[in-house]
């Protein structure tokens, strides 16, 4: 019987699965064009290749698990950054900046690679639902600001964010992209009387 390195079997399994997901993310961040091989992921996590099948039925199942793991992590980071902001306007700026920090850390490249490596209607539907969850805090901040057309404004802010994302992924200076993006949006939120920073 394998050695259990946690107080319970359930905690041991959760820790092993976490290690495998983290290892798969690391492999994917190094080469986003290939589905991670079970052997490489297992070795990176310090486990035997056969251990992978206890947690993931196939490489497709592994990719789906990675997608389901990535979005909540991204969402939690953005929500945490926004919750530290004092006003709705500052929360809008925090939404943009937190997303750009995650892009700079390589999270967006991983998410994009996952979407390309694991396409399919069910996964596309999950991805859309998760993206909708990601935009919810922005919508809430814009609503609190009293914006007239929240959906259109959120679309425009995200268009700026996507353009900034492309700049970072092209290798442009991250700090400059963050400053420029904030400079574009700050006058809008200041016009609504919010966020002096």
MODELLER restraints for C-alpha pairs under 7 A, 6 or more apart:
rsr = mdl.restraints
at = mdl.atoms
rsr.add(forms.Gaussian(group=physical.xy_distance, feature=features.Distance(at['CA:4:A'], at['CA:12:A']), mean=6.09, stdev=0.5))
rsr.add(forms.Gaussian(group=physical.xy_distance, feature=features.Distance(at['CA:5:A'], at['CA:12:A']), mean=5.95, stdev=0.5))
rsr.add(forms.Gaussian(group=physical.xy_distance, feature=features.Distance(at['CA:6:A'], at['CA:12:A']), mean=4.91, stdev=0.5))
rsr.add(forms.Gaussian(group=physical.xy_distance, feature=features.Distance(at['CA:17:A'], at['CA:55:A']), mean=6.48, stdev=0.5))
rsr.add(forms.Gaussian(group=physical.xy_distance, feature=features.Distance(at['CA:19:A'], at['CA:45:A']), mean=5.61, stdev=0.5))
rsr.add(forms.Gaussian(group=physical.xy_distance, feature=features.Distance(at['CA:20:A'], at['CA:41:A']), mean=6.44, stdev=0.5))
rsr.add(forms.Gaussian(group=physical.xy_distance, feature=features.Distance(at['CA:20:A'], at['CA:42:A']), mean=6.53, stdev=0.5))
rsr.add(forms.Gaussian(group=physical.xy_distance, feature=features.Distance(at['CA:20:A'], at['CA:45:A']), mean=5.63, stdev=0.5))
rsr.add(forms.Gaussian(group=physical.xy_distance, feature=features.Distance(at['CA:21:A'], at['CA:66:A']), mean=6.43, stdev=0.5))
rsr.add(forms.Gaussian(group=physical.xy_distance, feature=features.Distance(at['CA:23:A'], at['CA:41:A']), mean=5.46, stdev=0.5))
rsr.add(forms.Gaussian(group=physical.xy_distance, feature=features.Distance(at['CA:23:A'], at['CA:44:A']), mean=5.62, stdev=0.5))
rsr.add(forms.Gaussian(group=physical.xy_distance, feature=features.Distance(at['CA:23:A'], at['CA:45:A']), mean=5.62, stdev=0.5))
rsr.add(forms.Gaussian(group=physical.xy_distance, feature=features.Distance(at['CA:24:A'], at['CA:36:A']), mean=6.31, stdev=0.5))
rsr.add(forms.Gaussian(group=physical.xy_distance, feature=features.Distance(at['CA:24:A'], at['CA:41:A']), mean=5.33, stdev=0.5))
rsr.add(forms.Gaussian(group=physical.xy_distance, feature=features.Distance(at['CA:27:A'], at['CA:36:A']), mean=6.37, stdev=0.5))
rsr.add(forms.Gaussian(group=physical.xy_distance, feature=features.Distance(at['CA:27:A'], at['CA:41:A']), mean=6.97, stdev=0.5))
rsr.add(forms.Gaussian(group=physical.xy_distance, feature=features.Distance(at['CA:28:A'], at['CA:36:A']), mean=6.31, stdev=0.5))
rsr.add(forms.Gaussian(group=physical.xy_distance, feature=features.Distance(at['CA:28:A'], at['CA:110:A']), mean=6.70, stdev=0.5))
rsr.add(forms.Gaussian(group=physical.xy_distance, feature=features.Distance(at['CA:29:A'], at['CA:110:A']), mean=6.10, stdev=0.5))
rsr.add(forms.Gaussian(group=physical.xy_distance, feature=features.Distance(at['CA:32:A'], at['CA:110:A']), mean=6.75, stdev=0.5))
rsr.add(forms.Gaussian(group=physical.xy_distance, feature=features.Distance(at['CA:32:A'], at['CA:113:A']), mean=5.40, stdev=0.5))
rsr.add(forms.Gaussian(group=physical.xy_distance, feature=features.Distance(at['CA:33:A'], at['CA:113:A']), mean=6.83, stdev=0.5))
rsr.add(forms.Gaussian(group=physical.xy_distance, feature=features.Distance(at['CA:35:A'], at['CA:117:A']), mean=6.53, stdev=0.5))
rsr.add(forms.Gaussian(group=physical.xy_distance, feature=features.Distance(at['CA:38:A'], at['CA:49:A']), mean=6.14, stdev=0.5))
rsr.add(forms.Gaussian(group=physical.xy_distance, feature=features.Distance(at['CA:38:A'], at['CA:52:A']), mean=6.53, stdev=0.5))
rsr.add(forms.Gaussian(group=physical.xy_distance, feature=features.Distance(at['CA:39:A'], at['CA:49:A']), mean=4.79, stdev=0.5))
rsr.add(forms.Gaussian(group=physical.xy_distance, feature=features.Distance(at['CA:42:A'], at['CA:48:A']), mean=5.79, stdev=0.5))
rsr.add(forms.Gaussian(group=physical.xy_distance, feature=features.Distance(at['CA:42:A'], at['CA:49:A']), mean=5.22, stdev=0.5))
rsr.add(forms.Gaussian(group=physical.xy_distance, feature=features.Distance(at['CA:42:A'], at['CA:52:A']), mean=6.43, stdev=0.5))
rsr.add(forms.Gaussian(group=physical.xy_distance, feature=features.Distance(at['CA:56:A'], at['CA:62:A']), mean=5.66, stdev=0.5))
rsr.add(forms.Gaussian(group=physical.xy_distance, feature=features.Distance(at['CA:60:A'], at['CA:118:A']), mean=6.56, stdev=0.5))
rsr.add(forms.Gaussian(group=physical.xy_distance, feature=features.Distance(at['CA:63:A'], at['CA:114:A']), mean=6.54, stdev=0.5))
rsr.add(forms.Gaussian(group=physical.xy_distance, feature=features.Distance(at['CA:63:A'], at['CA:118:A']), mean=6.42, stdev=0.5))
rsr.add(forms.Gaussian(group=physical.xy_distance, feature=features.Distance(at['CA:67:A'], at['CA:111:A']), mean=6.97, stdev=0.5))
rsr.add(forms.Gaussian(group=physical.xy_distance, feature=features.Distance(at['CA:67:A'], at['CA:114:A']), mean=6.67, stdev=0.5))
rsr.add(forms.Gaussian(group=physical.xy_distance, feature=features.Distance(at['CA:71:A'], at['CA:130:A']), mean=6.35, stdev=0.5))
rsr.add(forms.Gaussian(group=physical.xy_distance, feature=features.Distance(at['CA:75:A'], at['CA:134:A']), mean=5.50, stdev=0.5))
rsr.add(forms.Gaussian(group=physical.xy_distance, feature=features.Distance(at['CA:78:A'], at['CA:95:A']), mean=6.00, stdev=0.5))
rsr.add(forms.Gaussian(group=physical.xy_distance, feature=features.Distance(at['CA:78:A'], at['CA:98:A']), mean=5.39, stdev=0.5))
rsr.add(forms.Gaussian(group=physical.xy_distance, feature=features.Distance(at['CA:78:A'], at['CA:99:A']), mean=6.49, stdev=0.5))
rsr.add(forms.Gaussian(group=physical.xy_distance, feature=features.Distance(at['CA:79:A'], at['CA:137:A']), mean=6.88, stdev=0.5))
rsr.add(forms.Gaussian(group=physical.xy_distance, feature=features.Distance(at['CA:81:A'], at['CA:94:A']), mean=5.99, stdev=0.5))
rsr.add(forms.Gaussian(group=physical.xy_distance, feature=features.Distance(at['CA:81:A'], at['CA:98:A']), mean=6.31, stdev=0.5))
rsr.add(forms.Gaussian(group=physical.xy_distance, feature=features.Distance(at['CA:82:A'], at['CA:91:A']), mean=4.79, stdev=0.5))
rsr.add(forms.Gaussian(group=physical.xy_distance, feature=features.Distance(at['CA:82:A'], at['CA:94:A']), mean=5.25, stdev=0.5))
rsr.add(forms.Gaussian(group=physical.xy_distance, feature=features.Distance(at['CA:82:A'], at['CA:95:A']), mean=5.93, stdev=0.5))
rsr.add(forms.Gaussian(group=physical.xy_distance, feature=features.Distance(at['CA:85:A'], at['CA:91:A']), mean=5.28, stdev=0.5))
rsr.add(forms.Gaussian(group=physical.xy_distance, feature=features.Distance(at['CA:85:A'], at['CA:94:A']), mean=6.92, stdev=0.5))
rsr.add(forms.Gaussian(group=physical.xy_distance, feature=features.Distance(at['CA:87:A'], at['CA:194:A']), mean=6.69, stdev=0.5))
rsr.add(forms.Gaussian(group=physical.xy_distance, feature=features.Distance(at['CA:87:A'], at['CA:195:A']), mean=6.42, stdev=0.5))
rsr.add(forms.Gaussian(group=physical.xy_distance, feature=features.Distance(at['CA:88:A'], at['CA:141:A']), mean=4.78, stdev=0.5))
rsr.add(forms.Gaussian(group=physical.xy_distance, feature=features.Distance(at['CA:88:A'], at['CA:142:A']), mean=6.91, stdev=0.5))
rsr.add(forms.Gaussian(group=physical.xy_distance, feature=features.Distance(at['CA:88:A'], at['CA:144:A']), mean=6.06, stdev=0.5))
rsr.add(forms.Gaussian(group=physical.xy_distance, feature=features.Distance(at['CA:88:A'], at['CA:145:A']), mean=5.85, stdev=0.5))
rsr.add(forms.Gaussian(group=physical.xy_distance, feature=features.Distance(at['CA:89:A'], at['CA:141:A']), mean=6.97, stdev=0.5))
rsr.add(forms.Gaussian(group=physical.xy_distance, feature=features.Distance(at['CA:89:A'], at['CA:145:A']), mean=6.66, stdev=0.5))
rsr.add(forms.Gaussian(group=physical.xy_distance, feature=features.Distance(at['CA:89:A'], at['CA:189:A']), mean=5.21, stdev=0.5))
rsr.add(forms.Gaussian(group=physical.xy_distance, feature=features.Distance(at['CA:89:A'], at['CA:194:A']), mean=4.89, stdev=0.5))
rsr.add(forms.Gaussian(group=physical.xy_distance, feature=features.Distance(at['CA:89:A'], at['CA:195:A']), mean=5.21, stdev=0.5))
rsr.add(forms.Gaussian(group=physical.xy_distance, feature=features.Distance(at['CA:90:A'], at['CA:195:A']), mean=4.95, stdev=0.5))
rsr.add(forms.Gaussian(group=physical.xy_distance, feature=features.Distance(at['CA:91:A'], at['CA:141:A']), mean=6.30, stdev=0.5))
rsr.add(forms.Gaussian(group=physical.xy_distance, feature=features.Distance(at['CA:92:A'], at['CA:138:A']), mean=6.11, stdev=0.5))
rsr.add(forms.Gaussian(group=physical.xy_distance, feature=features.Distance(at['CA:92:A'], at['CA:141:A']), mean=6.21, stdev=0.5))
rsr.add(forms.Gaussian(group=physical.xy_distance, feature=features.Distance(at['CA:93:A'], at['CA:182:A']), mean=6.47, stdev=0.5))
rsr.add(forms.Gaussian(group=physical.xy_distance, feature=features.Distance(at['CA:95:A'], at['CA:138:A']), mean=6.65, stdev=0.5))
rsr.add(forms.Gaussian(group=physical.xy_distance, feature=features.Distance(at['CA:96:A'], at['CA:161:A']), mean=6.42, stdev=0.5))
rsr.add(forms.Gaussian(group=physical.xy_distance, feature=features.Distance(at['CA:97:A'], at['CA:178:A']), mean=6.40, stdev=0.5))
rsr.add(forms.Gaussian(group=physical.xy_distance, feature=features.Distance(at['CA:100:A'], at['CA:165:A']), mean=6.50, stdev=0.5))
rsr.add(forms.Gaussian(group=physical.xy_distance, feature=features.Distance(at['CA:100:A'], at['CA:178:A']), mean=6.84, stdev=0.5))
rsr.add(forms.Gaussian(group=physical.xy_distance, feature=features.Distance(at['CA:102:A'], at['CA:108:A']), mean=6.94, stdev=0.5))
rsr.add(forms.Gaussian(group=physical.xy_distance, feature=features.Distance(at['CA:103:A'], at['CA:165:A']), mean=6.45, stdev=0.5))
rsr.add(forms.Gaussian(group=physical.xy_distance, feature=features.Distance(at['CA:104:A'], at['CA:168:A']), mean=6.48, stdev=0.5))
rsr.add(forms.Gaussian(group=physical.xy_distance, feature=features.Distance(at['CA:104:A'], at['CA:174:A']), mean=6.73, stdev=0.5))
rsr.add(forms.Gaussian(group=physical.xy_distance, feature=features.Distance(at['CA:138:A'], at['CA:154:A']), mean=6.91, stdev=0.5))
rsr.add(forms.Gaussian(group=physical.xy_distance, feature=features.Distance(at['CA:139:A'], at['CA:150:A']), mean=6.45, stdev=0.5))
rsr.add(forms.Gaussian(group=physical.xy_distance, feature=features.Distance(at['CA:139:A'], at['CA:154:A']), mean=6.49, stdev=0.5))
rsr.add(forms.Gaussian(group=physical.xy_distance, feature=features.Distance(at['CA:142:A'], at['CA:150:A']), mean=6.14, stdev=0.5))
rsr.add(forms.Gaussian(group=physical.xy_distance, feature=features.Distance(at['CA:143:A'], at['CA:150:A']), mean=6.42, stdev=0.5))
rsr.add(forms.Gaussian(group=physical.xy_distance, feature=features.Distance(at['CA:164:A'], at['CA:177:A']), mean=6.26, stdev=0.5))
rsr.add(forms.Gaussian(group=physical.xy_distance, feature=features.Distance(at['CA:164:A'], at['CA:181:A']), mean=6.83, stdev=0.5))
rsr.add(forms.Gaussian(group=physical.xy_distance, feature=features.Distance(at['CA:168:A'], at['CA:174:A']), mean=5.86, stdev=0.5))
rsr.add(forms.Gaussian(group=physical.xy_distance, feature=features.Distance(at['CA:189:A'], at['CA:195:A']), mean=6.77, stdev=0.5))
rsr.add(forms.Gaussian(group=physical.xy_distance, feature=features.Distance(at['CA:190:A'], at['CA:196:A']), mean=6.81, stdev=0.5))
